Amino acid sequence: MKKNLTILLMLFSLFIVGCSSDDKSTDAKGDASDFPEKPIEMIIPYDPGGATDRTARILAESVSDFLPNNESIVVENKEGGGSTVGLTSLYNSENDGYTIGLTMQTGVAVKPHTEDLDYEWDGFEEIMTLVQSPQLLVVSADAPWDDFNEWLDYVKDNPGEFKYGHSGIGSIGHLAMEELAKKEGLDIVGVPYEGGGSSRQALLSGETDGDIGSQADIDPKQNKVLVNLGKEIPGVDAPTLEDSGVDVGVVPWIGIIAPPETDEERIQIIHDAFKQAIEDQETIDKLEELYIAPYYNGPEDFKDIIQKRYDISGEIIEDLDM
């Protein structure tokens, strides 16, 4: 009898251990109740020190206040390939919620048209858009045009004469100008450079007639802003294309995404923390110092925004034979 009782107790103990093991396995795969339990890595697919990187670091610092357990966001720069190096790394990361990434339209809405990548435009899990930053058409302070409409009249009367610099084929500024050119029937010449610094120097030296830049990069003594190619942003003193009666214009957004099939509950936790961060006044003040404004769209709207830019970019790229 004792022997039988001992065997029964042993079997019962094994059953309890097995159930406990199953529960832990389930927690590791999907239960978000104790997430996060360690820092979350955020991949920045751009160089350290740039406006995008500085924006990411402001947000990463703020988000910790709103994450459960006050866990931190650790920023890692993986630049290269017009952001495709970092996004490829993100795509191939574990989908446990502990790796997310920053993106702009170039990496997800442009490069899939022009390069053979590991990922497609819709291959990630969208979390939300965070902020928008302006793309400004800038000329020299002594340029003969006082506003956008004067410039528009000039380029229509002088096809092929106006040269503007941009930070690379397929960059946001490049495609925004080409979209404008297509809409208005303009013949303008885009000149690619390795980055914003090089294109600004080309304008200063007279190598080009215009440049695409941000408010933070502009010296009022040397530059004149003709138009904001996006939407109105606090602190940016420039009319938008819409203000000038032109029915185009891109909103240059920055958003966060996760590897494919990341747990929805964990994505929701990250989403909620970032949303609170961009609604925090102290964070907003820091962003506005960079002339960047909160720009919120949830996961579904974010996917729609990417798809729209992907479709428009595809048409422009086809027209340019890129």
N, C-alpha and C positions, 0 to 999 in steps of 0.2 A: 504493500500500500504506500509506504514511504517512497519507494522507488518510483511508483507511478506519479505521485504528487510532485516529486522533484522534476520529473520529465515535463509535466504540465507547466510548472513554473518556468522552466528553461524556455519552453516554446512560447509562453506568454511574453517573456522578456525579449526574445528575438522579434516577436511581432511589434512590440512597442518601439524597439530600436529601428525597425524597418519603417514604421510610420513616421518616426522623427526624421529619419534620413530623407524620406520622400518629401516631407514638408520643407526641409532645407533646400532640397533641389528645386522645388517650385519657387521658393523665395529668390534663389539666385537667378532664375531665368526671368521672372516677371513681376513678382510682388514688389510694389513701389512703396509700401508702407514705411520702410526705413531708408528710403533713397533720398539723398545720397549719403553714403557712409564714408566717402573719401573725396578728395578734390576731383573736379571735372576738368578735363583738358579741352581747351578751345583752340583749334587750329586756325591760324591766320595765314592765308595763302599769299601774303604780301610782305615786302621788306619791313624790318623794324624801323620805327621813327617816322613813317609816313602818316598822312591824315587818317587812313583806315586803321592802321595799327594803334594810333593814339586813341581813336574812338573806341576800339575794342578794349583797350586797357582801362579806360574810364568806366565802361560798362561792366567789365569783369570785376573791378573793385567794388562797384555798387551792388552787383547781384548777390554777393555773399551775404548781405544783410537780409535778403529775402528768401534764400534757400533754406530748407529744413536743415537743422543742425548747424546752420551758418557755415556750411562747407564753402570752400573757395573755388574760384575758376582760375585755372592755371593756363596762361597764354603761351602758345608755342608757334613761332613763325616758321612756315615751310613754304618759302617763296619759289617762284620759277614757273615758266611756261604760261605766263599770263593768268596765274592762279590755278592752273590745272595740276601742278605738282602737289599742292596742298589738298586740293579737292580729291585727287586720286587716293592720297593717303587716308583721307576721311572715309571715302567710299569703302576702302578695304579694312577699316577699323572694326573692332568688336562693337556689336550693336546693343551694348548693355546700358547705354545712357551716359557712360563716363567719357565719351568723346563726342564733341560737337564741332562745328566749323562755321566760320564766317564766310559769306559769299556776296559778290556783287554780280551784276548781270553778265559780265564778260565770261566768267567761268561756266555758268550754267545755261545761258541763253545765246551765246555767240560761239564759243570754242567747239561745242558739239557739232556745229555746222562745218567747221574748217579743219578739224583734227580728228584722228582716230584715237578715241579715249576709252578708258575702262568703263566709264559711266555715260549714261544718257542724261538729257536735260531733266527728265522726271525720275531719275534713279535714286534720289535721296528722300528722306522724310523732312518735309518743310516744318519748321517750328514757328517762325514769325519774321516779319520785317521789323527792323529796329529803328533806323534813322534814314534820312535822306540828306544828300549834300548837293550843292549847286554845281552845275557845269556852265561856266560863263565864257562867252565870246569876248575876248579881250584884244585891244589894239594899242598901239603906242599913244602916249599922251598927246603927241603932235599930229596924229592922223587926221585927215581932212573930214572925217565923219563925226558929227556930234551925237548921233543917235542911231538906233538900229535901222530906222526907215531910210535915212540918208545912205547908210551902207548898202541896204537892199537895192535902192535905186542904182547905186554905183555898179554893183556886181551884175545886175541885169543889163546895164549898158556896156559893160566891159567883160565879156565872157572870157574865162580862162586866165584873168589877170590876178585875181586875189588868191594868195597862198596863205594857208593857215597851218600851224603846227599842232600835232597831237601826240599822245604818248603811245602810239602803236596801232598797227592795222587791226581793226575790230574792237578797239577800245571804246569806252562809252562815249567819249567826246567825238571820236571819229564817226561813229555810226549816227550820233545825234546830228552832226553837221550834214552828213549824207542824206539823212531823212529830211532835213530842212531843204537841202538842195533839190531833192526829188519832188517835194511838195510844191516848191516855188519855181521849179524849172531853172535852177541856177547852174552855172558852169564855174565851179571853184576847185582849187587844187589843194588836197590834203597832203601834208608832208609828215611822214612818221619819224618819231625820235624814240630813243631808248626809254625815256620817261619824261615826267612833267618838267623837271629841272632843265633838261636839254632843250625842250621845246620853248621854254620861257627864255632861255639864253638866245635862241635863234631869233626870237622876236626883238629882243634888246639889240642884237647886232644888225638887224635889218635884213636878215636872211629870209624872214617871212613877214607877212603883213598882219597876221593875227595869231592868236593862240587860244587854246581851250584850257581854262584853269579854274581854281577855286578862289573864293574870297580871301582866304588866308594867305594865298600866294601872291596877291596883287599889291603893288606899290603905287599908290595914287599919284606920285610924282612922275612915274614912268609909264603908267598904264591907264587906259580908259576902258570901262566896261560898256559894251553895247547892248547886250541882252543876256538874260538868264535862260538857258536852254531847257530848264526844268520848271518846277513849281516855286511859288513864293516861299522864301525862308526868312525867319527873323534875322535882322542884322545885315542882310544882303540887299544893298541899295541898287537894284537893277530891275528894269522891267522884264517881264517874262514874254515868251513868244505869244502867249495868249493875250497879254496886254497889247501887243502890237498887231493883233488880228490874224495871227498865223495859227492854223489849227493843227499843230504838231507840238511835240515837246516830250522829252523823256524825263521821268523822275529817277534820278540816280540813287537807288536804294542800297542799303546794306542790310542783310538778313542773316539768320542762323538756321542751319540745317543739321541733320543727323544721318548716320549711316542707314542704309535700307533695313526695314523691318525692326527698327528700334521700338521697344515697348511703348505703347501709347500712353500709359499712365506716367511713365518716367518723362516722356516728352511733355506731357501736360504740366508736370512739376517744374521743368525747366522753363517752359513757356510762361507760367504764372510768375516766376521769379524775375525773368527779364522784363515782362510787362510792367511789373511794379517798379523796376529799376528805371525805365524810361518815363515813368510818371512821377518819379521822385524829383522835387524841385532842385535839390542840390546837384543831381546828375544833369538835369536839363541846363542849368547854369554853366556847368563845365562844358557841355556839348556846344552850347551857343558861343562859347569863346572860340571854338573851331569853325563857327558858322555852319553848324550841323544841327538839324532839328529832329525830334522824335517823329517817327513815321510808322504807325502800327498797322499791321494787317495780320490776321490769324492764319493758321495753316492752309485752309482751303483758299482763301483770297490770295495768299502768297503764291500758291501753286498756279492760280489763274494769272497772276502778274508775270510769273516766269514764262508761262506758255505764250502769253501775248507778246512779250519781248522776243521770245524764241521765234515766233512766226514772223514778226516784223523784221528781225535781224536776218532771218533766212531770205526774205525778199530783197533786202538791201545787198546782202552778200552775193546773191545771184546776179543782181543788176551790175555790181562791181566786178563780177567774175573773180571773186576771191577764192 
